[in-house]
Amino acid sequence: MSKALVTFRHALRASAIVLAATLGLGSAQAEVGVTKDVIRIGGVLDLEGRSQGLGRGMVAGIRAALKGIEVKGRRIEYVTLNDSYTPQLTVRATRALLNQGVFLMVGNVGTPTAKVSLPILADEGVPAVGFFTGAGILRPGVGDIVNFRASYVQETAAVIEAALKSGLSPEHICAYVQNDAYGMAGVEGVRRALSQYSEVDEVLATLETVLGIKGENPARNNIGPVGVYTRNTFVSRDGYLSLKRWEQRRGTECRLVIGVGTYNAIARFAGYARAKGERWIVSAVSFTGADNLRWAVAEYDVKDRLVMTQVVPPLGSALPIVSQARKALGDEFGYVSLEGYIVGKMLIAILESVDGEMTRKKFVRAAQGNNFEVGGLRLDFGDDNQGSDEVFLTYLDGDMYKPLTEDVWRQWAN
């Protein structure tokens, strides 16, 4: 073998060792994304698109929670990339962060985006932590997934149960949703909630038909008590007309419309329905973003009969973690950033409980089957991969959210 070739091979090996050490792959290192000084985590969120309020809120909360914190002598570095809530961009950004060498993926926003990123993360053995979605594809889901929040099924069930208790009937429940996996998660929640009641066989059959339609943005309007809109658009007319045709077909009224969409889309729909003279109660799941929705509906002068389900404690709660988040976030404090803050503290608690070498598998095992307490908030992973089952009902009263009581429901129902 020539001396030049030997020298080249030695140089190549030395370069590989340097690269491995940089990415945390050396024998003295725990895992990709972990060095003796840093744990590098990543996040793919909408930071520039039409739902950027959600991505920016999550990032603000997570970074506030991680600021100044060290775990086992390592600071936590949070690297984020934008996907504008567009799955094609999600794939590109996810692969880019994996190429940079991240230990975990934390705080990603959205269901259609999670649908394309989770298989990639599973293939690479990278855990998905605290994603901002309540979709069933993460419960339990493919790969290693650690959720904080309650599911969309739990959110829709909570609002429907409260509405029916107030005097509405199952025939009064309709839905306006995004025409993708996120929206269908909401329709599934409606289906499950109504399946507990009698004399709704036809309604359930139409919901199952809607859920069974496959493809990208398929025709789902004019089938049942469901109106849909296309992701990243705000056109409300077709979905509205779908609900009106259902009312005419059944001889009933959509008293409560379960909204599962982005804040701009739900605001546009609520405004359009009000302009048409409807007195529908419109609800929105937590993903919609309470603060962003409040600002968006103001443009359409919608100030009442708007329900928000929340998966975090009330902003005025006396829980230490809420007080801590309020102080750390200042003007950025809100429902979405609070969730990000809780996800950040949950991450820290799990990391601190890892025994010995910091690896992805040990991180997941540290969460599985265990309980954690973060600032007075209990997270229980005893029987599933979701820490919290809490759902809080609020409603918009003028320009602020208040706890939704039975008295308010009864006023709306009469």
Secondary structure, DSSP 8 states (H G I E B T S, - for coil): --HHHHHHHHHHHHHHHHHHHHHT-STTS-STTB-SSEEEEEEEE-SSSTTHHHHHHHHHHHHHHHTT-EETTEEEEEEEEE-TT-HHHHHHHHHHHHHH--SEEE--B-HHHHHHHHHHHHHHT--EES-B---GGGTTTSS-EEB-S--HHHHHHHHHHHHHHTT--GGGEEEEEESSHHHHHHHHHHHHHHTTSSS-HHHHHHHHHHHH--SSS---SSSSSEEEE-TT----HHHHHHHHHHHHHHT----EEEEES-HHHHHHHHHHHHHTT---EEEE-GGG-HHHHHHHHHTTT--SSEEEEESS--TT---HHHHHHHHHHGGG-SHHHHHHHHHHHHHHHHHHH--SS--HHHHHHHHTT-EEEETTEEEE-SSSSBS----EEEEEETTEEEE--HHHHHHHH-
